[in-house]
Amino acid sequence: MGPENAPDPGPLRDRLLDQWGPRGSAYQAYRKEIETMLATQEKALLRERRMTAVMWIYIVALTTILLTGSGLLMFHKVEGTYVAVTAVFWFLFGMAFLFRHLINQSRFEVIKEIKGVELRLAALEEKLAGRGPKDG
């Protein structure tokens, strides 16, 4: 069976490629889905920010009280040292939660930028395909 007897791959190839191409309304649906996802993550980040602020205030107050107590108990070396070490432990515990929040906030900002670039690329693809709106 030579190349002259092979079926024409053009129509089948075009149908298979069109199957994976973006649909006319797919861009709008994708954009709406991304906006919903980002809004949900932003609300969760705001809630986390409030909880982190409240917890941080609590941890700083607790650490201050414990360090003051350890200073007053320093005539009992073991008890004073134990309270001071406990204060440092709680302070480090609060720092871990603060760093976790800062990492989550940075992660959200990176995801937001990536999705913005992705949406602009999808809009450009729609425009080049002649299916999308002609304005920017």
Residue frames as a rotation matrix with the C-alpha (Angstrom) as fourth column:
MET 1
0.595 0.804 0.000 0.00
0.804 -0.595 0.000 0.00
0.000 0.000 -1.000 0.00
GLY 2
-0.434 -0.819 0.374 1.77
0.844 -0.515 -0.149 3.10
0.315 0.251 0.915 -1.22
PRO 3
-0.764 0.085 -0.639 1.31
0.305 -0.826 -0.475 6.76
-0.568 -0.557 0.605 -0.39
GLU 4
-0.871 0.464 -0.159 -1.05
-0.401 -0.486 0.776 7.18
0.283 0.740 0.610 -3.36
ASN 5
-0.256 0.802 -0.540 -3.57
0.268 0.595 0.758 4.80
0.929 0.049 -0.367 -1.76
ALA 6
-0.755 -0.063 -0.653 -3.44
0.656 -0.055 -0.753 6.40
0.012 -0.997 0.082 1.73
PRO 7
0.349 0.933 0.083 -6.56
0.914 -0.359 0.189 8.27
0.206 0.009 -0.978 2.85
ASP 8
-0.067 -0.301 0.951 -6.39
0.202 -0.938 -0.282 12.07
0.977 0.174 0.124 2.99
PRO 9
-0.364 -0.122 -0.923 -5.40
0.903 0.198 -0.382 12.98
0.229 -0.973 0.038 6.59
GLY 10
-0.841 -0.064 0.538 -6.64
0.083 -0.997 0.010 16.57
0.535 0.053 0.843 6.23
PRO 11
0.019 0.932 0.362 -10.31
-0.406 -0.324 0.854 16.36
0.914 -0.163 0.373 7.34
LEU 12
0.592 0.172 -0.787 -9.67
0.523 0.661 0.538 13.90
0.613 -0.731 0.302 10.18
ARG 13
-0.438 -0.834 -0.336 -6.70
0.850 -0.261 -0.458 15.92
0.294 -0.486 0.823 11.42
ASP 14
-0.709 0.214 0.673 -8.73
-0.144 -0.977 0.158 19.14
0.691 0.015 0.723 11.32
ARG 15
0.402 0.915 -0.045 -11.61
-0.192 0.132 0.972 17.57
0.895 -0.382 0.229 13.23
LEU 16
0.395 -0.317 -0.862 -9.27
0.818 0.549 0.173 16.22
0.419 -0.774 0.476 15.90
LEU 17
-0.716 -0.698 0.032 -7.51
0.626 -0.661 -0.414 19.55
0.310 -0.276 0.910 16.27
ASP 18
-0.441 0.638 0.631 -10.81
-0.318 -0.769 0.555 21.45
0.839 0.044 0.542 16.43
GLN 19
0.418 0.592 -0.689 -11.98
0.403 0.559 0.725 19.13
0.814 -0.581 -0.006 19.17
TRP 20
0.057 -0.497 -0.866 -9.36
0.998 0.002 0.065 20.59
-0.030 -0.868 0.496 21.51
GLY 21
-0.661 -0.297 0.689 -9.69
0.429 -0.903 0.023 24.17
0.615 0.310 0.725 20.32
PRO 22
-0.869 0.343 -0.356 -11.39
0.193 -0.426 -0.884 26.75
-0.455 -0.837 0.304 22.53
ARG 23
-0.154 0.910 0.385 -15.11
0.984 0.107 0.142 27.23
0.088 0.401 -0.912 22.05
GLY 24
-0.196 0.125 0.972 -16.65
0.342 -0.921 0.188 30.66
0.919 0.369 0.138 21.56
SER 25
0.599 0.510 0.618 -18.10
-0.386 -0.492 0.780 30.91
0.702 -0.705 -0.098 25.05
ALA 26
0.573 -0.431 -0.697 -15.37
0.684 0.720 0.118 28.84
0.451 -0.544 0.707 26.71
TYR 27
-0.497 -0.801 0.333 -13.23
0.481 -0.574 -0.662 31.93
0.722 -0.169 0.671 27.27
GLN 28
-0.180 0.511 0.841 -16.02
-0.573 -0.749 0.333 33.75
0.800 -0.422 0.427 29.10
ALA 29
0.835 0.488 -0.253 -16.84
-0.129 0.620 0.774 30.68
0.534 -0.614 0.581 31.19
TYR 30
0.230 -0.845 -0.483 -13.17
0.818 0.436 -0.374 30.16
0.527 -0.309 0.792 32.02
ARG 31
-0.554 -0.416 0.721 -12.77
0.080 -0.888 -0.452 33.82
0.828 -0.193 0.526 32.94
LYS 32
0.279 0.756 0.592 -15.78
-0.653 -0.303 0.695 33.67
0.704 -0.581 0.409 35.24
GLU 33
0.820 -0.023 -0.571 -14.49
0.306 0.861 0.405 30.46
0.483 -0.507 0.714 36.84
ILE 34
-0.209 -0.973 -0.098 -11.08
0.741 -0.092 -0.665 32.04
0.638 -0.211 0.740 37.48
GLU 35
-0.435 0.094 0.895 -12.64
-0.334 -0.940 -0.064 35.19
0.836 -0.327 0.441 38.95
THR 36
0.676 0.728 0.116 -14.79
-0.434 0.265 0.861 33.08
0.596 -0.632 0.495 41.27
MET 37
0.566 -0.542 -0.622 -11.79
0.668 0.743 -0.039 31.00
0.483 -0.393 0.782 42.37
LEU 38
-0.493 -0.810 0.317 -9.70
0.480 -0.557 -0.677 34.11
0.726 -0.182 0.664 43.05
ALA 39
-0.086 0.549 0.832 -12.54
-0.579 -0.707 0.407 35.77
0.811 -0.447 0.378 44.98
THR 40
0.862 0.402 -0.309 -12.97
-0.044 0.665 0.745 32.67
0.505 -0.629 0.591 47.14
GLN 41
0.203 -0.876 -0.438 -9.25
0.857 0.375 -0.352 32.48
0.473 -0.304 0.827 47.85
GLU 42
-0.516 -0.375 0.770 -9.14
0.079 -0.916 -0.394 36.19
0.853 -0.142 0.502 48.63
LYS 43
0.431 0.742 0.514 -11.96
-0.569 -0.219 0.793 35.81
0.701 -0.633 0.328 51.17
ALA 44
0.835 -0.174 -0.522 -10.15
0.425 0.807 0.410 32.89
0.350 -0.564 0.748 52.80
LEU 45
-0.206 -0.976 0.075 -6.93
0.749 -0.207 -0.630 34.91
0.630 -0.074 0.773 52.91
LEU 46
-0.259 0.200 0.945 -8.74
-0.370 -0.924 0.094 37.84
0.892 -0.326 0.313 54.53
ARG 47
0.815 0.578 0.048 -10.24
-0.310 0.364 0.878 35.51
0.489 -0.730 0.476 57.13
GLU 48
0.514 -0.719 -0.468 -6.80
0.777 0.621 -0.102 34.02
0.364 -0.311 0.878 57.76
ARG 49
-0.380 -0.659 0.649 -5.33
0.311 -0.752 -0.582 37.53
0.871 -0.019 0.490 58.10
ARG 50
0.243 0.554 0.797 -7.87
-0.620 -0.543 0.566 38.42
0.747 -0.631 0.211 60.79
MET 51
0.959 0.124 -0.253 -7.25
0.079 0.746 0.662 35.19
0.271 -0.655 0.706 62.70
THR 52
0.159 -0.979 -0.124 -3.49
0.818 0.201 -0.538 35.67
0.552 -0.016 0.833 62.45
ALA 53
-0.307 -0.244 0.920 -3.77
-0.130 -0.947 -0.295 39.24
0.943 -0.210 0.259 63.76
VAL 54
0.616 0.598 0.513 -5.90
-0.609 -0.051 0.791 38.18
0.500 -0.800 0.333 66.72
MET 55
0.878 -0.322 -0.355 -3.63
0.430 0.856 0.288 35.24
0.211 -0.406 0.889 67.49
TRP 56
-0.058 -0.962 0.268 -0.51
0.614 -0.246 -0.750 37.39
0.787 0.121 0.605 67.15
ILE 57
-0.033 0.125 0.992 -1.88
-0.545 -0.834 0.087 39.94
0.838 -0.538 0.095 69.63
TYR 58
0.902 0.404 0.152 -2.72
-0.360 0.511 0.781 37.11
0.238 -0.759 0.606 72.03
ILE 59
0.623 -0.728 -0.286 0.73
0.685 0.684 -0.252 35.52
0.379 -0.039 0.925 71.65
VAL 60
-0.243 -0.737 0.630 2.56
0.234 -0.675 -0.699 38.82
0.941 -0.022 0.337 72.21
ALA 61
0.259 0.402 0.878 0.46
-0.744 -0.497 0.447 39.57
0.616 -0.769 0.171 75.30
LEU 62
0.986 0.118 -0.119 0.99
-0.033 0.834 0.551 36.04
0.164 -0.539 0.826 76.64
THR 63
0.307 -0.948 -0.081 4.73
0.720 0.287 -0.632 36.22
0.623 0.136 0.771 75.98
THR 64
-0.197 -0.341 0.919 4.97
-0.232 -0.895 -0.382 39.60
0.953 -0.288 0.097 77.71
ILE 65
0.611 0.501 0.614 3.12
-0.712 0.008 0.702 38.31
0.346 -0.866 0.362 80.76
LEU 66
0.929 -0.275 -0.247 5.23
0.325 0.925 0.195 35.15
0.175 -0.262 0.949 80.89
LEU 67
0.033 -0.978 0.205 8.51
0.585 -0.148 -0.798 37.03
0.810 0.146 0.567 80.54
THR 68
-0.036 0.028 0.999 7.45
-0.596 -0.803 0.001 39.50
0.802 -0.595 0.045 83.21
GLY 69
0.867 0.414 0.276 6.49
-0.473 0.512 0.717 36.58
0.155 -0.752 0.640 85.45
SER 70
0.666 -0.686 -0.294 9.79
0.611 0.727 -0.314 34.87
0.429 0.029 0.903 84.78
GLY 71
-0.202 -0.737 0.645 11.62
0.079 -0.668 -0.740 38.03
0.976 -0.099 0.193 85.79
LEU 72
0.225 0.362 0.904 9.66
-0.843 -0.394 0.368 38.17
0.489 -0.845 0.216 89.03
LEU 73
0.970 0.190 0.150 10.32
-0.238 0.856 0.458 34.47
-0.041 -0.481 0.876 89.66
MET 74
0.479 -0.840 -0.255 14.05
-0.193 0.183 -0.964 34.65
0.857 0.511 -0.075 89.01
PHE 75
-0.116 -0.512 0.851 14.83
-0.985 -0.049 -0.164 34.29
0.125 -0.858 -0.499 92.68
HIS 76
0.329 0.170 0.929 13.56
-0.222 0.970 -0.098 30.71
-0.918 -0.174 0.357 92.05
LYS 77
-0.477 -0.682 -0.554 15.95
-0.641 -0.161 0.751 29.85
-0.601 0.713 -0.360 89.23
VAL 78
-0.889 0.106 0.445 14.19
0.306 0.860 0.408 26.74
-0.339 0.499 -0.797 87.95
GLU 79
0.063 0.997 0.032 10.67
0.773 -0.029 -0.634 28.18
-0.631 0.065 -0.773 87.88
GLY 80
0.332 0.007 -0.943 11.83
-0.257 -0.962 -0.097 31.46
-0.908 0.274 -0.317 86.36
THR 81
-0.701 -0.652 -0.289 13.79
-0.496 0.154 0.855 29.68
-0.512 0.743 -0.431 83.65
TYR 82
-0.665 0.530 0.525 10.87
0.621 0.784 -0.004 27.35
-0.414 0.324 -0.851 82.91
VAL 83
0.388 0.857 -0.340 8.48
0.504 -0.506 -0.699 30.28
-0.771 0.100 -0.628 82.47
ALA 84
0.046 -0.454 -0.890 11.00
-0.576 -0.740 0.347 32.13
-0.816 0.497 -0.296 80.25
VAL 85
-0.912 -0.382 0.149 11.46
-0.134 0.621 0.773 29.05
-0.387 0.685 -0.617 78.05
THR 86
-0.260 0.909 0.327 7.68
0.808 0.390 -0.442 28.64
-0.529 0.150 -0.835 77.83
ALA 87
0.421 0.389 -0.819 7.38
-0.008 -0.902 -0.432 32.28
-0.907 0.188 -0.376 76.74
VAL 88
-0.444 -0.666 -0.600 9.97
-0.670 -0.198 0.715 31.76
-0.595 0.719 -0.358 74.01
PHE 89
-0.831 0.208 0.515 8.14
0.388 0.882 0.270 28.60
-0.398 0.424 -0.814 72.87
TRP 90
0.180 0.984 -0.012 4.84
0.706 -0.138 -0.695 30.45
-0.685 0.117 -0.719 72.54
PHE 91
0.254 -0.164 -0.953 6.53
-0.425 -0.904 0.043 33.32
-0.869 0.394 -0.300 70.71
LEU 92
-0.797 -0.582 -0.159 8.08
-0.424 0.354 0.833 30.89
-0.429 0.732 -0.529 68.20
PHE 93
-0.510 0.725 0.463 4.69
0.696 0.664 -0.272 29.18
-0.505 0.183 -0.844 67.83
GLY 94
0.474 0.700 -0.534 3.13
0.281 -0.695 -0.661 32.55
-0.834 0.164 -0.526 66.94
MET 95
-0.157 -0.628 -0.762 5.95
-0.653 -0.513 0.557 33.32
-0.741 0.585 -0.330 64.51
ALA 96
-0.870 -0.131 0.476 5.29
0.186 0.806 0.562 30.03
-0.457 0.578 -0.676 62.68
PHE 97
0.051 0.965 0.256 1.66
0.845 0.095 -0.526 31.00
-0.532 0.243 -0.811 62.14
LEU 98
0.464 0.057 -0.884 2.67
-0.172 -0.973 -0.152 34.50
-0.869 0.222 -0.442 61.04
PHE 99
-0.575 -0.749 -0.328 5.14
-0.528 0.034 0.848 33.10
-0.625 0.661 -0.416 58.50
ARG 100
-0.631 0.433 0.644 2.54
0.610 0.790 0.066 30.62
-0.480 0.434 -0.762 57.26
HIS 101
0.473 0.842 -0.258 0.17
0.524 -0.505 -0.686 33.52
-0.708 0.189 -0.681 56.61
LEU 102
0.191 -0.477 -0.858 2.85
-0.551 -0.775 0.309 35.52
-0.813 0.413 -0.411 54.80
ILE 103
-0.841 -0.487 0.235 3.68
-0.128 0.602 0.788 32.51
-0.525 0.633 -0.569 52.60
ASN 104
-0.243 0.839 0.487 0.00
0.829 0.440 -0.344 31.95
-0.503 0.320 -0.803 51.79
GLN 105
0.562 0.430 -0.706 -0.40
0.099 -0.883 -0.460 35.62
-0.821 0.189 -0.539 50.91
SER 106
-0.280 -0.750 -0.599 2.61
-0.660 -0.303 0.687 35.52
-0.697 0.588 -0.410 48.58
ARG 107
-0.815 0.033 0.578 1.34
0.308 0.870 0.385 32.30
-0.490 0.492 -0.720 47.02
PHE 108
0.219 0.973 0.077 -2.04
0.706 -0.104 -0.700 33.93
-0.673 0.208 -0.710 46.35
GLU 109
0.412 -0.115 -0.904 -0.40
-0.384 -0.922 -0.058 36.94
-0.826 0.371 -0.424 44.70
VAL 110
-0.701 -0.704 -0.116 1.67
-0.447 0.306 0.841 34.67
-0.556 0.641 -0.529 42.43
ILE 111
-0.552 0.583 0.595 -1.41
0.682 0.727 -0.080 32.61
-0.480 0.361 -0.799 41.47
LYS 112
0.454 0.754 -0.475 -3.32
0.353 -0.642 -0.681 35.83
-0.818 0.141 -0.557 40.76
GLU 113
0.018 -0.544 -0.839 -0.57
-0.682 -0.620 0.388 37.07
-0.731 0.565 -0.382 38.43
ILE 114
-0.884 -0.365 0.291 -0.28
-0.084 0.737 0.671 33.71
-0.459 0.569 -0.682 36.64
LYS 115
-0.202 0.892 0.404 -4.03
0.800 0.389 -0.457 33.51
-0.565 0.231 -0.792 36.09
GLY 116
0.459 0.318 -0.830 -4.03
-0.100 -0.910 -0.403 37.09
-0.883 0.268 -0.385 34.79
VAL 117
-0.463 -0.703 -0.540 -1.38
-0.701 -0.083 0.708 36.20
-0.543 0.706 -0.454 32.22
GLU 118
-0.833 0.193 0.518 -3.27
0.337 0.921 0.198 33.02
-0.438 0.339 -0.832 31.36
LEU 119
0.215 0.974 -0.068 -6.49
0.592 -0.186 -0.784 34.97
-0.777 0.128 -0.616 30.79
ARG 120
0.273 -0.171 -0.947 -4.72
-0.555 -0.832 -0.009 37.49
-0.786 0.528 -0.322 28.58
LEU 121
-0.804 -0.593 -0.048 -3.22
-0.419 0.507 0.754 34.64
-0.423 0.626 -0.656 26.56
ALA 122
-0.505 0.706 0.495 -6.65
0.674 0.682 -0.284 33.01
-0.538 0.191 -0.821 26.19
ALA 123
0.459 0.670 -0.584 -8.13
0.158 -0.708 -0.688 36.35
-0.874 0.224 -0.431 25.06
LEU 124
-0.174 -0.622 -0.764 -5.34
-0.752 -0.416 0.511 36.73
-0.635 0.663 -0.395 22.52
GLU 125
-0.915 -0.123 0.385 -5.99
0.082 0.875 0.477 33.21
-0.396 0.468 -0.790 21.22
GLU 126
-0.005 0.989 0.147 -9.70
0.694 0.109 -0.712 34.01
-0.720 0.098 -0.687 20.91
LYS 127
0.409 0.122 -0.904 -8.91
-0.314 -0.912 -0.265 37.21
-0.857 0.392 -0.335 19.05
LEU 128
-0.567 -0.714 -0.411 -6.53
-0.670 0.109 0.734 35.46
-0.479 0.692 -0.540 16.66
ALA 129
-0.795 0.338 0.504 -9.08
0.445 0.890 0.104 32.74
-0.413 0.307 -0.857 16.03
GLY 130
-0.868 0.462 0.182 -11.62
-0.166 -0.616 0.770 35.42
0.468 0.638 0.611 15.11
ARG 131
-0.189 0.832 -0.522 -14.09
0.643 0.507 0.574 34.30
0.742 -0.227 -0.630 17.73
GLY 132
-0.223 0.025 -0.974 -13.53
0.945 -0.238 -0.223 36.80
-0.238 -0.971 0.029 20.47
PRO 133
0.809 0.499 -0.310 -14.35
0.455 -0.866 -0.205 40.46
-0.371 0.024 -0.928 20.91
LYS 134
0.414 -0.648 0.640 -12.24
0.693 -0.231 -0.683 42.87
0.590 0.726 0.353 18.90
ASP 135
0.543 -0.252 0.801 -11.71
-0.482 -0.875 0.052 45.31
0.687 -0.415 -0.596 21.76
GLY 136
-0.389 -0.909 -0.149 -8.93
-0.322 0.286 -0.902 44.74
0.863 -0.303 -0.404 24.35
